[in-house]
Amino acid sequence: MHTKKPNKSERRKDTHLDGSTGAQADGHDIGDRRNLLNVATQETRFEIIQNIVGHPEQLPSLKELDYFIPDTRKSTIRNHLDKLEDAGIVTPVKLPEEERSRDLPRVFYGLTRNGRDVLEEAGLLRAERSLQETTVQTKLTDEVVQYMNAPRPDWDPARPLEADQDK
C-alpha cells in the first residue's frame, strides 16, 4: 500500500526546547532567519556587513564603504545597502542636525539589533575584533581619514573597538 507524502502544511511540526512548535523558536521564525541569512551572505552584501562590523565605530559612511570595497561601484554598494535595509539587517543612522558639518558625512550605516542577533547566532561575527583591527591598520587617503574621524551618532547595537579596550 502506497501512502501519500504529506505536503509542507501537513508535515509534523517540531516542538522546540522553549515549548514552541512549528517554525517558531527563540522568538525568531526559522524561515525569516534563513531569509535574512540569504540576503546577508550574498557576496557583496556580506562584504558590506564585514566593513560595517570592521569599522572602528561600526558606523561607516557610504564614502568609507566605497573606499574599502574598491572593486564595487558606489551605486552598487548603495543598492545592496537598500536590500540590507529592506531586510532589516542594516539601517541608516543620521547625525543630528546640530552636529553636522558641511564637508563631513551625515548618514552612516549600522547593523540593526535584529541583524546583529541573527548574524551572531549564525556565527558570522566571530572575526569582529580582527576586522576592526585590520581597518585601523589600513593605509588611508587624507579624505578617508577625515571621514573616519567625522563625528558619529550614538548607535546602541554598535560595538566600537574602544569599548573592548575599556574592559
N, C-alpha and C positions, 0 to 999 in steps of 0.2 A: 504494500500500500504506500502510495506516494503522498507525502504531506507538503502542503504549500508553504514556501518560505515566507515568514512574516515581513511585511514592508516596514519602513522606518517607523511609522507611527504605531505599529503593532508590536515592535520589539520590546523585550523586557527592559525596564529602566533600572539602572543600578542604584542601590542605596549607598550613600556616602557616609563616611565616618561621622559627619556632623548631623546625620539623620535626614538630610535632604535626599530627594530622589530625582531621577532624570538627569538632565544635563546641568543641573544647578549644584554647585559646590563652592564652599568658601566665599559665598556672596558674588561669585562671578559665573556667568554662563560659559560653559566649556566651549561652545560654538563661537561665542563672542571673543573669548581669549584666543582661540585658533585664528579667527579672522583678523584680530589685532596683530597677532604674530606674523600672519601672512603679509599684512600691509607693512609692518615694521622691518621684516627681514628681506624685502626686495633690496637688491644690491645698493642702489643709490640712496634709498631711504635709510638703510642701515648705516651707511657711511655718514649721512647727516646726523643720525642719532649718536653715533660714535663721536662726532665732532661736537655735538651739544654736550655730551657727557664729559668729553675731554677738555672742554673749555674751563679755565680756572674758576669761573663764576657759574658755569653751566648755563649761561645765557648769552650765546653768541649772536651777533647781528648777521644779517644776510651778507654783508661785505666780508665778514670774517669767515663765514661758511664758504663763500666763493673763493677766498684765498686758500683755505685748507682742503678744498676739493677742486683742484686746478683743472682736471680733465672734464669737468661738467660745467656747462654754461649756467650763468646766474638764473636765467629764465627757467631752466630745467630744475635747478635747485628749488626755486620758488614754487613750481608746480608740485614737486614732491613734498615740500613743506605743507602745501594745501591739502594733499592727500593724508599726510600725517595728522594735520589739524582736524580734518573731517572725521578721521578715525578716533580722535580724542587722545592721541598719543603725545602730541606736541601742541603748544599754544603760543601765540604771540603775546609778549609781555611788554607793555608800553611804559616808557619812562614818564613820570608825572610832568605835566606842563612846566611847572616851576623849576624843574631840574634839567630841562632841555637846553642844549647849546646848538647854535646854528650849524656847525660843521661836524657834529657828532651824531651817532645813531640814536634813534628814538624808539625803535622797535627791536626787540630781542626775542629769541626763541628758546623755550624751555620745555622739558618734559612735564606733562601733567602728572598729578599724583597717581591716577589710574594707569597711565602709560608706564611710569616708573615701576609700579607694583607688578604689572604684567611682565615687563622685561626682567625684573628681578626674579620673579617666580620661575621664569624660563632659563635663568642663569646667564642672561645676556649682558649683565652689567658687572661681571666679575673683574673686568680689566679697568674699571672706572679710575682708580688712582693712577695706574700706569698710563692711561690715556691723558690724564691731566698733566702728569709729569712730562710726557712727551711733548705736549702742546707748549708748555712753559719753556722747554729747551729748544724749540724750533726757531730757526733764524727767521726774523720777520722784517718786512719793509717798514719804513717810518710811518706810513699811513696805517698799516695794520696795527702797529704798536699804539698809535693814537686811538684807534678803535678799541683795542684790547683794554686800554686804560680808561675808556669812557665810563662815566657813572652808569650803574646798573640799578634797575628797580629791585626791591626785595621780592624774592620768589621762593616761597616755602619749600617746594619739592627739590630745589637745587641743593647740591651738596658740594660747595666750593672747596678747593684744595686747602685753603686756610682753616676751614672748620676742622679738618683732620689734624692739623698741626697744633690746634689748641688743646687737644686731648692729652 
